[in-house]
Amino acid sequence: MQPEIIPRNAHAVSRADISEYALKVLYRLKKAGFAAYLVGGGVRDLLLRHQPKDFDVATDATPEDVKKLFRNCRLIGRRFRLAHVHFGRDIIEVATFRAQHRDGDEDGVMTDGMILRDNVFGTLEEDAFRRDFTVNALYYNIEDFSIVDYTGGMADLEQQRLRMIGDPDVRIQEDPVRLLRALRFAAKLDFSLDPELEGMFARHGERLLDVPPARLFEEMLKLFMSGHAVQTFELLLKYGLFQFLFPQTAERLQTDGGYTRRFIEAGLANTDRRIQDEKPVTPFFLFGVLLWPPVQQQAALLREQDESELQALHQAGRDVVQQQTRRITIPKRFTLPMKETWQMQARLVRRQGKRAARLLEQSRFRAGYDFLLLRKQAGEPLDELCEWWTEFQQADEKIQREMLQTVSPGTKSRRGRRRRKKQT
């Protein structure tokens, strides 16, 4: 099949907008006699006049060939064998052209239609038809600076349409995560979904249950930490995928009169604003928002069994996280601060004596305070508490002492003190 070749004077990609490290990789591959193309989201975003986040390279050089050319190269992956060329903190990913799996290929393993290993190398044309969406299968040729289009990606870019390459049924069976990628790109690019692709969510959504939980964690970060989390969340609900990712939260969405949706949308909107303002965002806060509604419900049930509020949040957080990790693996370095942020909700209520000043010094105070504001924004009656903490943080010591004198006595623990045994 002959591709459409878009010459340099007919497209918007300029070397001035390409990472200098990506250009180094492309030119060195070319000088060594290999084909070298910029491909994927980097080309797509440059054509849309967006700033790409990553620059990926495709070549006919094998991973071992790439490693010989670059001393700063590491080979990674078993499922997909890739070369990572390191330039300080920047990494240029180099992939060898891939082909369709053939009978007897030991480097291409499939089970029930899902690709488990994909190291069957091929040609540029074969590589183009192995990619997921047409807008991600555009190649920038460093040889003559043209764009190579085998799949109609340029036309789909112009029509702002997301279309899957090949038979969507087969492609999603190969990798169900493509359903999540479709919604991520639709949210990020504000593209419409091709009608044939739209029909795949109801048919194949349950296949996400077969995806390894550790891989889903990485996909969640891409979904919700790209600056378009609110739109992504709405699409996950619209196409019925959220229930396969966060089943406990999905159940609360159906039963709590709208609080869960308001709270999550407020939290995701806050995340989007921070990303747009180039402020740091943390996965523990994001997952804390997504899992708070079931934690809150479970803690309420435990308080009815005479548990203190703090102990109830501790137990509920542990139970909810344990259930969630069956679907999505959340590393311990994130679950610990997430649980501390939830427990901070109980501590922020008890402000008497020296407690308020001590809370200000704790590392998790700011996250707990921001979390409290989100709860108020979602409709909880926390106006007085939020205003008090906002003012207390900004006040000097004298005013802080005066504020503490006006705080009403806190509720004592229901569990009470244990009696000492009498000495015999």
Beta strands, then each sheet from edge to edge (+ up, - down):
strand 1: 4-6
strand 2: 36-39
strand 3: 56-59
strand 4: 73-76
strand 5: 82-87
strand 6: 90-96
strand 7: 108-111
strand 8: 114-118
strand 9: 138-141
strand 10: 147-149
strand 11: 161-162
strand 12: 192-193
sheet 1: 1+ 10- 9+ 2- 3+ 6+ 5- 4+
sheet 2: 7+ 8-
sheet 3: 11+ 12+
end
